[in-house]
Amino acid sequence: MSQENGNERETAVSTKKVAKKKKLKTAKKRLKGKAEAIGATAKFPRHSVEKALRIPRAIIEQNAGHACSDKDSATYVGVGFNGPYRVEISSSIKYGFLDRPSAGMISVTDRARQAIRPQKVGDDIEALRQAALICRRRSVVLGTAVDMHYERSAIRDFVPLH
């Protein structure tokens, strides 16, 4: 009788262990998926070229184009420093309108200056064209991702490939 009770206990314990391992596995998968979604950065900008110029324009107008912190730039634009604003900074960096001289600091690039305050006719269009092309060449996967995102034809209508 004691042997049967011992076997039943072992079976119950092993069943509990298997169930516990299974729960841990699914929890780990769930957390891994969330971490990938949270920490994943897009290979292409999430904003249009015109929208990405909003931050450099504010820095040029209110800080004379000097380097400033991310939080200061949010003040210049007149918005809160939160997640969507950080994504907009990221988009401006990917277009080449902003640069990071050090962590937490951003500075306006010559391309942004050319787009915002052109010195001669056509400078602004050339700067926007360069911004769109640099995004397209940023990664091998990027071309496919952008094509899929804009359904293959829209990007080709706006950006001539050389």
Helices and strands as residue ranges (DSSP letters): H 2-39, H 49-52, H 54-63, E 68-69, H 70-77, H 83-95, E 98-99, E 105-108, H 110-116, H 123-137, H 140-149, H 154-158
